Amino acid sequence: MTATGFARSGHQDSFARNNLPPRESWPDLRLEEAGLAYPERLNCVVELLDRHVDEGHGGRTAVIANDLHWSYADLTEVVNRIANVLTRDLGMVSGNRVLLRAGNTPMMVAAYLAVIKAGGVAVATMPMLRAGELAYPLRKARIALALCDHRLTAELETARVQAPELARIVAFGGAGSELEALMAQPGYEDFTAVDTARDDVCLIAFTSGTTGEPKGTMHFHQDMLAICDCYGARVLKASPDDRFTGSPPLAFTFGLGGLVLFPMRIGAAMVLPEKAGPADLIDAIERHKVSVVFTAPTAYRAMLDKLDGRDIASLRTCVSAGEALPKATFDAWQARTGMPLLDGIGATEMLHIFIGAPREAIRPGATGTPVPGYEAKIVDAEGRDVADGTPGRLAVRGPTGCRYLADPRQAVYVLDGWNITGDTYLRDADGYFWYQARSDDMIVSAGYNIAGPEVEACLLMHEAVAECGVVGAPCPERGQIVKAYVVLREGVTGDTTLAKALQEHVKASIAPYKYPRAIEFVAALPKTATGKLQRFALRQMAQDET
């Protein structure tokens, strides 16, 4: 280790390490206490992918997507070819950030792994993001290169106007796409992983942004293995013969862990349906004999009505996260299928789930207990521990934790070495944690995190809107929906036509899933004496109206 406590970096481009927060503002990263130990020199793709081939398991199935089947040896070659393209043809050097833009496709998985194997830093983005939303991570992470599904290049090209840092967009997935043409060059089938340090950054995942700009969360090579060796090994307890599928996008760390890292760590297979709605998940489970599924409570509720006549006998483990799991959904799923739902809470800052009971220790209605290797407690506004049964702020620490990319909000998330997640919980006398509410302005709808202030800012760009407030309103199907309370400009009349126009305005400006599904026109918004919007009052209004 160096005098700074870091291992010698394998990055030529030192941007990521230079923009980590000051060490004294980090949470406690407790690998030894979690029973984990990783070598100082570590490229996580060697452990996740190459190891299986080296140990003689290259013939095992790694990726299934409709009629495509890649073995671990096949996936290794695709990853190696992309890594060679990155370093030989596209000028990437270790430490460079590379933006990835695609759905849950085999090439997205391969690109993710190739960037990291080549010593780069992956920055994955959701397919639904618009140009303005793409420009921010491009600027913040100073990204010069993007690998993009050929069907999604338009918004990225538009984003370049706001983010001139992006010098090159390389498309893949279509007939004659540039990436595949470069990959086909002779001698590209082998690639030696870059000699990175276990604490070199390999992933920057951007949050949804509760207030203001999204935050870039920085994760090390060791973090990618730690979540597998904690939640994956000690709670999920899957086997190499399992097949994994689910709905969360790979740009969400929930999806990255559940659909890619966890199966690869144990040499299992991932099933990537082209579409991942409730009916599509049932199709994938039935057709490919899936045994492990990751999705949100909303999807489990929707699948209940579509199970008649379907064969899901292969399914044995169902993980629910992304939003609070109502006990009614837990009970209905178990009654219909005979299987309990494994509830869990994670955070982009923590990389994956840190509270969630294994099957044998589930308590319906509770999120669970800390994942072995993690600790959790409830604190008050000043960070003092509160008594069991008292609601308060959830604090957690373990082998992973928050390190924001050059962001003063690090001081808000980390308190005395603990990560303060933004959730209100209570702990019972048996050590189980029970979700109460979000502590901030985040709306969690059908598993998507949606920042109310971002939707407000978008609505305010419409000429008819004078003021607005956006909160989550209860919804039995989606958990919450986005609801906007809108004060119109003088002379403008609120009606269904205008409401529809405002919804379309939001869909065209930011990711469509963020649009307000309910709009209520009001004469005034509740405010403090100093004129600040009282979102808690709007939340209460939304609660009372259901």
C-alpha positions as CSV (number, residue, x, y, z in Angstrom):
1,M,0.0,0.0,0.0
2,T,1.1,3.6,-0.6
3,A,1.5,6.3,2.0
4,T,-2.1,7.4,1.2
5,G,-3.5,4.0,2.0
6,F,-4.2,3.2,-1.7
7,A,-2.7,0.3,-3.6
8,R,-0.6,1.4,-6.6
9,S,-3.0,2.3,-9.3
10,G,-3.1,0.5,-12.7
11,H,-4.6,3.6,-14.3
12,Q,-2.7,5.8,-16.7
13,D,-5.5,8.4,-16.6
14,S,-5.7,9.3,-12.9
15,F,-9.0,11.2,-13.1
16,A,-11.0,8.8,-11.1
17,R,-8.6,8.5,-8.2
18,N,-8.0,12.2,-8.2
19,N,-11.7,12.9,-7.9
20,L,-12.5,10.6,-5.1
21,P,-13.7,12.4,-2.0
22,P,-11.1,13.2,0.7
23,R,-10.3,9.9,2.6
24,E,-11.5,11.3,5.9
25,S,-15.0,11.7,4.4
26,W,-15.4,8.1,3.4
27,P,-17.5,5.6,5.2
28,D,-15.8,2.8,7.1
29,L,-15.1,0.1,4.5
30,R,-15.1,-3.1,6.6
31,L,-13.8,-5.9,4.4
32,E,-11.9,-7.7,7.1
33,E,-14.9,-7.5,9.5
34,A,-17.0,-8.9,6.7
35,G,-14.7,-11.9,6.3
36,L,-13.5,-10.8,2.9
37,A,-9.9,-10.6,1.6
38,Y,-8.9,-9.7,-2.0
39,P,-5.4,-9.4,-3.4
40,E,-3.9,-6.0,-3.9
41,R,-3.7,-6.5,-7.6
42,L,-7.2,-7.3,-8.8
43,N,-9.1,-6.9,-12.1
44,C,-12.6,-8.2,-11.2
45,V,-13.3,-9.4,-14.7
46,V,-10.6,-12.1,-14.3
47,E,-12.5,-13.4,-11.3
48,L,-16.0,-13.0,-12.8
49,L,-15.2,-14.4,-16.3
50,D,-11.7,-15.6,-17.1
51,R,-11.4,-17.8,-14.1
52,H,-14.2,-20.1,-15.3
53,V,-12.5,-20.7,-18.6
54,D,-9.1,-21.2,-16.9
55,E,-10.7,-23.7,-14.5
56,G,-12.1,-25.8,-17.4
57,H,-15.7,-24.5,-17.3
58,G,-15.6,-22.5,-20.5
59,G,-18.4,-24.7,-22.0
60,R,-20.9,-23.6,-19.3
61,T,-23.7,-21.4,-20.5
62,A,-23.1,-17.8,-19.6
63,V,-25.7,-15.7,-21.6
64,I,-29.1,-16.6,-23.1
65,A,-31.1,-14.1,-25.1
66,N,-33.9,-15.5,-27.2
67,D,-32.1,-18.0,-29.6
68,L,-28.6,-16.7,-28.7
69,H,-26.5,-18.9,-26.3
70,W,-23.0,-17.8,-25.3
71,S,-20.8,-20.1,-23.3
72,Y,-18.3,-18.6,-20.9
73,A,-15.7,-19.2,-23.5
74,D,-17.8,-17.4,-26.1
75,L,-18.4,-14.4,-23.8
76,T,-14.7,-14.3,-23.0
77,E,-13.8,-14.0,-26.7
78,V,-16.4,-11.3,-27.3
79,V,-15.1,-9.3,-24.3
80,N,-11.5,-9.7,-25.4
81,R,-12.4,-8.5,-28.9
82,I,-14.1,-5.4,-27.6
83,A,-11.2,-4.8,-25.2
84,N,-8.8,-4.9,-28.1
85,V,-10.9,-2.5,-30.1
86,L,-11.0,-0.1,-27.2
87,T,-7.2,-0.1,-26.7
88,R,-6.0,-0.6,-30.2
89,D,-8.5,1.3,-32.4
90,L,-10.3,3.7,-30.1
91,G,-7.4,5.1,-28.1
92,M,-8.7,4.1,-24.7
93,V,-6.1,4.0,-21.9
94,S,-6.6,2.6,-18.5
95,G,-8.6,5.0,-16.2
96,N,-10.6,6.5,-19.1
97,R,-14.3,6.6,-18.6
98,V,-16.5,5.0,-21.3
99,L,-20.2,5.7,-21.5
100,L,-22.4,2.6,-22.3
101,R,-25.9,3.0,-23.7
102,A,-28.1,0.0,-24.4
103,G,-30.8,-2.2,-23.1
104,N,-30.2,-5.5,-21.3
105,T,-28.5,-7.1,-24.3
106,P,-25.6,-9.6,-24.5
107,M,-23.5,-6.9,-26.2
108,M,-24.2,-4.5,-23.3
109,V,-22.9,-7.1,-20.9
110,A,-19.8,-7.8,-23.0
111,A,-19.1,-4.1,-23.4
112,Y,-19.4,-3.5,-19.6
113,L,-16.9,-6.3,-18.9
114,A,-14.6,-5.2,-21.7
115,V,-14.2,-1.7,-20.5
116,I,-13.4,-2.9,-17.0
117,K,-11.0,-5.7,-18.2
118,A,-9.2,-3.0,-20.3
119,G,-8.7,-1.0,-17.1
120,G,-11.4,1.5,-17.9
121,V,-14.3,2.9,-15.9
122,A,-17.7,2.0,-17.1
123,V,-20.5,4.6,-16.9
124,A,-23.8,2.9,-17.9
125,T,-26.9,4.9,-18.8
126,M,-30.5,3.9,-19.2
127,P,-31.9,3.7,-22.7
128,M,-34.8,6.0,-21.9
129,L,-32.6,9.0,-20.9
130,R,-32.9,12.1,-23.1
131,A,-30.0,14.2,-24.4
132,G,-30.1,16.7,-21.5
133,E,-29.9,13.8,-19.0
134,L,-27.0,12.2,-20.9
135,A,-25.0,15.4,-21.1
136,Y,-24.6,15.7,-17.3
137,P,-22.6,12.4,-16.7
138,L,-20.7,13.1,-19.9
139,R,-19.5,16.4,-18.5
140,K,-19.2,15.4,-14.9
141,A,-17.1,12.3,-15.6
142,R,-15.3,13.9,-18.6
143,I,-16.2,11.1,-21.0
144,A,-14.7,11.1,-24.5
145,L,-15.9,7.7,-25.8
146,A,-19.3,6.0,-25.9
147,L,-20.4,2.6,-27.0
148,C,-24.0,2.8,-27.9
149,D,-26.7,0.5,-29.3
150,H,-27.3,1.6,-32.9
151,R,-30.9,2.2,-32.1
152,L,-30.1,4.7,-29.4
153,T,-27.5,7.0,-30.9
154,A,-29.8,10.0,-31.7
155,E,-30.2,11.3,-28.2
156,L,-26.5,10.8,-27.6
157,E,-25.5,12.7,-30.7
158,T,-27.8,15.5,-29.5
159,A,-26.1,15.4,-26.1
160,R,-22.8,16.2,-27.7
161,V,-23.9,19.8,-28.2
162,Q,-24.1,20.2,-24.4
163,A,-21.1,17.9,-23.8
164,P,-18.3,18.5,-26.3
165,E,-16.1,16.2,-24.2
166,L,-17.7,13.3,-26.1
167,A,-15.4,12.9,-29.0
168,R,-16.5,9.5,-30.4
169,I,-19.7,7.4,-30.5
170,V,-19.2,3.8,-31.6
171,A,-22.4,2.0,-32.5
172,F,-23.1,-1.7,-32.1
173,G,-25.8,-4.3,-32.6
174,G,-26.9,-3.5,-36.1
175,A,-26.0,-4.8,-39.5
176,G,-22.6,-3.3,-40.4
177,S,-22.2,-1.5,-37.0
178,E,-18.8,-0.1,-36.4
179,L,-18.0,-2.0,-33.2
180,E,-18.6,-5.4,-34.7
181,A,-16.6,-4.5,-37.8
182,L,-13.6,-3.6,-35.7
183,M,-14.0,-6.7,-33.5
184,A,-13.7,-9.0,-36.5
185,Q,-10.1,-8.1,-37.0
186,P,-7.6,-11.0,-36.8
187,G,-5.7,-11.4,-33.6
188,Y,-8.3,-9.8,-31.4
189,E,-9.5,-13.0,-29.7
190,D,-7.1,-12.8,-26.8
191,F,-6.6,-10.0,-24.3
192,T,-4.7,-9.9,-21.0
193,A,-6.6,-8.0,-18.3
194,V,-5.0,-4.8,-17.3
195,D,-3.1,-5.0,-14.0
196,T,-5.4,-2.8,-11.9
197,A,-5.5,-2.4,-8.1
198,R,-8.3,-3.7,-6.0
199,D,-9.2,-0.1,-5.1
200,D,-9.0,1.3,-8.6
201,V,-12.4,2.7,-9.7
202,C,-14.1,0.5,-12.3
203,L,-17.6,1.8,-12.2
204,I,-19.3,5.2,-11.9
205,A,-23.0,4.8,-11.4
206,F,-25.1,7.9,-11.4
207,T,-28.0,8.3,-9.0
208,S,-31.5,9.5,-10.0
209,G,-30.8,12.8,-8.2
210,T,-33.2,13.6,-5.3
211,T,-32.4,17.3,-5.5
212,G,-30.4,19.0,-8.1
213,E,-27.9,17.1,-10.2
214,P,-27.4,13.4,-10.0
215,K,-24.4,12.1,-8.0
216,G,-21.8,9.9,-9.5
217,T,-21.1,6.9,-7.1
218,M,-17.6,5.4,-7.5
219,H,-17.0,1.7,-7.0
220,F,-13.8,-0.3,-6.9
221,H,-12.9,-3.7,-8.4
222,Q,-13.2,-5.2,-4.9
223,D,-16.7,-3.8,-4.5
224,M,-17.9,-5.8,-7.5
225,L,-16.8,-9.0,-5.8
226,A,-17.8,-8.0,-2.3
227,I,-21.6,-7.7,-3.1
228,C,-21.4,-11.2,-4.7
229,D,-19.6,-12.7,-1.7
230,C,-22.0,-11.0,0.8
231,Y,-25.5,-10.9,-0.5
232,G,-25.0,-13.3,-3.4
233,A,-23.3,-16.0,-1.3
234,R,-24.9,-15.5,2.1
235,V,-28.5,-14.5,1.4
236,L,-29.3,-15.5,-2.2
237,K,-27.3,-18.8,-2.0
238,A,-27.6,-19.7,-5.7
239,S,-25.7,-22.4,-7.4
240,P,-23.9,-22.7,-10.8
241,D,-26.9,-24.6,-12.2
242,D,-29.2,-21.6,-11.6
243,R,-30.5,-19.3,-14.4
244,F,-31.0,-15.7,-13.5
245,T,-33.4,-13.1,-15.1
246,G,-35.1,-9.9,-14.2
247,S,-36.3,-6.5,-15.3
248,P,-34.0,-3.9,-13.8
249,P,-31.8,-2.1,-16.4
250,L,-28.1,-2.9,-16.3
251,A,-27.5,0.8,-15.8
252,F,-29.1,0.3,-12.3
253,T,-26.7,-1.4,-9.9
254,F,-29.7,-3.6,-8.8
255,G,-29.8,-5.0,-12.4
256,L,-26.0,-5.2,-12.8
257,G,-25.6,-7.2,-9.6
258,G,-28.7,-9.4,-9.9
259,L,-28.5,-10.2,-13.6
260,V,-24.7,-10.2,-14.3
261,L,-22.4,-10.2,-11.3
262,F,-24.2,-12.7,-9.1
263,P,-24.5,-15.4,-11.8
264,M,-21.0,-14.8,-13.2
265,R,-19.4,-15.1,-9.7
266,I,-20.6,-18.7,-9.5
267,G,-20.5,-19.7,-13.1
268,A,-24.3,-19.6,-13.6
269,A,-26.3,-18.3,-16.6
270,M,-28.1,-15.0,-17.2
271,V,-31.2,-14.8,-19.3
272,L,-31.7,-11.4,-21.0
273,P,-35.2,-11.0,-22.5
274,E,-35.4,-8.3,-25.2
275,K,-38.4,-6.8,-23.3
276,A,-38.8,-7.2,-19.5
277,G,-42.4,-6.4,-18.7
278,P,-44.3,-8.8,-16.5
279,A,-45.6,-11.0,-19.4
280,D,-42.1,-11.0,-20.9
281,L,-40.5,-12.2,-17.6
282,I,-43.1,-15.1,-17.4
283,D,-42.2,-16.0,-21.0
284,A,-38.5,-16.0,-20.2
285,I,-39.0,-18.1,-17.0
286,E,-41.1,-20.7,-18.9
287,R,-39.0,-20.9,-22.0
288,H,-35.5,-20.9,-20.5
289,K,-36.3,-22.6,-17.1
290,V,-35.2,-19.7,-15.1
291,S,-34.8,-20.3,-11.4
292,V,-33.8,-16.9,-10.0
293,V,-35.7,-13.7,-10.8
294,F,-34.9,-10.1,-9.7
295,T,-37.7,-7.4,-10.1
296,A,-39.8,-4.9,-8.3
297,P,-43.0,-5.5,-6.3
298,T,-44.9,-3.8,-9.0
299,A,-43.9,-6.6,-11.5
300,Y,-44.8,-9.4,-9.1
301,R,-48.2,-7.9,-8.6
302,A,-48.7,-7.6,-12.3
303,M,-47.5,-11.2,-13.0
304,L,-50.0,-12.6,-10.6
305,D,-52.8,-12.0,-13.1
306,K,-50.8,-13.7,-16.0
307,L,-49.8,-17.0,-14.4
308,D,-52.8,-19.1,-15.4
309,G,-51.7,-21.9,-17.7
310,R,-48.0,-21.0,-17.4
311,D,-45.2,-23.3,-16.3
312,I,-43.0,-21.5,-13.8
313,A,-42.0,-24.7,-11.9
314,S,-38.3,-24.0,-12.5
315,L,-38.5,-20.8,-10.4
316,R,-37.3,-21.2,-6.8
317,T,-35.9,-17.7,-5.7
318,C,-37.7,-14.4,-6.2
319,V,-35.9,-11.2,-5.1
320,S,-37.9,-8.0,-4.6
321,A,-36.2,-4.6,-4.4
322,G,-36.2,-1.2,-6.0
323,E,-39.2,-0.1,-3.9
324,A,-40.9,-1.1,-0.6
325,L,-42.6,-4.5,-0.7
326,P,-46.1,-4.3,0.6
327,K,-47.1,-7.3,2.8
328,A,-50.2,-7.8,0.7
329,T,-48.0,-8.4,-2.4
330,F,-45.8,-10.8,-0.4
331,D,-48.9,-12.7,0.8
332,A,-50.5,-12.8,-2.6
333,W,-47.4,-14.1,-4.4
334,Q,-46.7,-16.7,-1.8
335,A,-50.4,-17.9,-1.9
336,R,-50.3,-18.1,-5.7
337,T,-46.9,-19.7,-6.2
338,G,-45.9,-21.2,-2.9
339,M,-42.7,-19.1,-2.9
340,P,-41.8,-16.2,-0.6
341,L,-40.4,-13.0,-1.9
342,L,-36.9,-12.2,-0.7
343,D,-37.3,-8.5,0.1
344,G,-34.2,-6.2,0.1
345,I,-33.0,-2.7,0.2
346,G,-29.9,-1.4,-1.5
347,A,-28.6,1.9,-2.8
348,T,-26.5,3.1,-5.7
349,E,-24.0,4.4,-3.1
350,M,-23.7,0.9,-1.6
351,L,-23.8,-0.9,-5.0
352,H,-26.4,-3.5,-4.0
353,I,-28.6,-4.9,-1.3
354,F,-27.4,-4.6,2.3
355,I,-30.6,-5.5,4.2
356,G,-32.5,-8.6,3.3
357,A,-33.3,-11.9,5.0
358,P,-32.5,-15.3,3.5
359,R,-35.5,-17.5,2.7
360,E,-35.4,-19.4,6.1
361,A,-35.4,-16.1,8.1
362,I,-38.0,-14.0,6.3
363,R,-40.5,-12.1,8.4
364,P,-43.3,-10.9,6.1
365,G,-43.7,-7.1,6.1
366,A,-40.1,-6.5,7.3
367,T,-37.3,-5.8,4.8
368,G,-35.1,-8.1,6.8
369,T,-31.9,-8.1,8.7
370,P,-28.4,-6.8,7.7
371,V,-26.8,-8.9,5.0
372,P,-23.9,-10.8,6.7
373,G,-20.9,-8.5,6.4
374,Y,-23.0,-5.3,6.9
375,E,-24.2,-3.5,10.0
376,A,-27.3,-1.3,10.2
377,K,-28.8,0.9,12.9
378,I,-31.4,3.7,13.3
379,V,-30.3,7.2,14.2
380,D,-31.9,10.5,14.9
381,A,-31.3,13.8,13.0
382,E,-28.1,14.3,14.9
383,G,-26.8,10.8,14.3
384,R,-27.5,9.5,17.8
385,D,-28.8,5.9,18.1
386,V,-32.5,5.6,18.9
387,A,-34.3,2.9,20.8
388,D,-35.7,-0.2,19.0
389,G,-39.3,0.5,17.8
390,T,-38.5,4.2,17.2
391,P,-38.5,5.5,13.6
392,G,-35.4,7.2,12.4
393,R,-32.8,7.5,9.7
394,L,-31.3,4.3,8.4
395,A,-27.5,4.1,8.8
396,V,-25.4,1.3,7.4
397,R,-21.8,0.3,6.9
398,G,-19.9,-2.7,5.5
399,P,-17.5,-3.7,2.7
400,T,-19.0,-1.2,0.2
401,G,-20.0,2.4,0.8
402,C,-20.5,5.9,-0.6
403,R,-17.7,7.8,-2.5
404,Y,-19.2,10.5,-4.7
405,L,-17.4,11.8,-7.7
406,A,-16.1,15.3,-6.8
407,D,-19.3,16.2,-4.9
408,P,-19.7,18.1,-1.6
409,R,-22.8,16.1,-0.9
410,Q,-20.5,13.4,0.4
411,A,-20.6,15.1,3.7
412,V,-24.4,14.7,3.8
413,Y,-24.4,11.0,3.0
414,V,-21.7,9.9,5.3
415,L,-21.8,10.5,9.1
416,D,-19.1,9.2,11.5
417,G,-18.2,6.4,9.1
418,W,-21.9,5.4,8.5
419,N,-23.8,5.7,5.2
420,I,-27.1,7.6,5.8
421,T,-29.3,6.2,3.0
422,G,-32.2,8.7,3.0
423,D,-34.7,6.1,4.2
424,T,-36.8,6.2,7.4
425,Y,-36.9,2.8,9.2
426,L,-37.5,1.3,12.5
427,R,-35.7,-1.8,14.0
428,D,-37.7,-4.2,16.2
429,A,-36.4,-6.0,19.3
430,D,-35.4,-9.0,17.1
431,G,-33.2,-6.9,14.9
432,Y,-35.5,-6.8,11.9
433,F,-35.8,-3.6,9.9
434,W,-39.2,-2.2,8.9
435,Y,-39.5,0.4,6.1
436,Q,-41.5,3.6,7.0
437,A,-40.8,6.1,4.2
438,R,-38.2,7.9,2.1
439,S,-36.6,10.7,4.1
440,D,-36.1,12.9,1.0
441,D,-38.1,13.9,-2.1
442,M,-37.4,10.7,-4.0
443,I,-40.5,9.1,-5.6
444,V,-40.2,5.3,-6.0
445,S,-42.6,4.1,-8.8
446,A,-42.7,0.6,-10.2
447,G,-39.1,0.2,-9.1
448,Y,-37.8,3.5,-10.7
449,N,-36.4,6.3,-8.6
450,I,-37.8,9.6,-9.7
451,A,-36.7,12.9,-8.3
452,G,-39.6,15.2,-7.7
453,P,-37.6,18.4,-8.1
454,E,-36.4,17.3,-11.5
455,V,-40.0,16.8,-12.7
456,E,-40.9,20.2,-11.3
457,A,-38.0,21.9,-13.1
458,C,-39.3,20.3,-16.4
459,L,-42.9,21.4,-15.9
460,L,-41.8,25.0,-15.1
461,M,-40.3,25.2,-18.6
462,H,-43.8,25.0,-20.0
463,E,-45.3,28.4,-20.8
464,A,-48.6,27.6,-19.0
465,V,-47.0,26.8,-15.6
466,A,-46.5,29.4,-13.0
467,E,-45.6,27.1,-10.1
468,C,-45.7,23.4,-9.3
469,G,-45.0,20.8,-6.7
470,V,-44.3,17.1,-7.5
471,V,-44.7,14.3,-5.0
472,G,-45.4,10.6,-4.9
473,A,-49.0,9.6,-4.5
474,P,-50.0,6.1,-3.3
475,C,-50.9,3.6,-6.0
476,P,-51.8,-0.1,-5.4
477,E,-50.3,-1.2,-8.8
478,R,-47.1,0.9,-8.9
479,G,-46.5,1.6,-5.2
480,Q,-46.4,5.3,-6.0
481,I,-47.2,7.4,-9.0
482,V,-45.8,10.9,-9.8
483,K,-48.4,13.5,-9.0
484,A,-48.0,17.2,-10.0
485,Y,-49.9,20.0,-8.3
486,V,-49.8,22.9,-10.8
487,V,-50.5,26.6,-10.5
488,L,-51.2,28.0,-13.9
489,R,-50.3,31.4,-15.3
490,E,-53.0,34.0,-15.3
491,G,-55.6,33.5,-18.0
492,V,-54.8,29.8,-18.5
493,T,-57.5,27.3,-17.9
494,G,-56.7,23.9,-16.5
495,D,-58.4,21.0,-18.2
496,T,-57.7,17.5,-19.4
497,T,-56.3,18.7,-22.7
498,L,-53.7,20.9,-20.9
499,A,-52.9,18.1,-18.5
500,K,-52.2,15.8,-21.4
501,A,-50.0,18.5,-23.0
502,L,-48.0,18.9,-19.8
503,Q,-47.5,15.1,-19.6
504,E,-46.3,15.0,-23.2
505,H,-44.0,18.0,-22.5
506,V,-42.3,16.0,-19.7
507,K,-42.0,12.8,-21.7
508,A,-40.3,14.8,-24.5
509,S,-37.9,16.5,-22.2
510,I,-36.7,13.9,-19.7
511,A,-37.0,10.1,-19.5
512,P,-40.6,9.2,-20.2
513,Y,-41.1,7.0,-17.0
514,K,-40.7,10.2,-15.0
515,Y,-43.9,11.9,-16.3
516,P,-46.7,12.8,-13.9
517,R,-49.4,10.3,-14.2
518,A,-51.7,12.6,-12.2
519,I,-52.0,16.3,-12.5
520,E,-54.1,18.5,-10.3
521,F,-54.5,22.2,-11.0
522,V,-54.6,24.3,-7.8
523,A,-54.9,27.9,-7.0
524,A,-51.8,28.0,-4.7
525,L,-49.2,25.7,-3.2
526,P,-48.5,25.2,0.5
527,K,-45.4,27.2,1.5
528,T,-43.4,28.1,4.6
529,A,-43.3,31.7,5.9
530,T,-40.2,32.2,3.9
531,G,-41.9,31.0,0.7
532,K,-40.4,27.5,0.5
533,L,-42.5,24.8,-0.9
534,Q,-43.9,22.4,1.7
535,R,-43.7,19.1,-0.1
536,F,-44.7,17.2,3.0
537,A,-48.0,19.0,2.9
538,L,-48.5,17.9,-0.7
539,R,-47.6,14.4,0.2
540,Q,-50.3,14.5,2.9
541,M,-52.8,15.9,0.4
542,A,-51.9,13.0,-2.0
543,Q,-52.3,10.5,0.8
544,D,-55.7,11.9,1.9
545,E,-57.0,11.9,-1.7
546,T,-56.6,8.2,-2.1
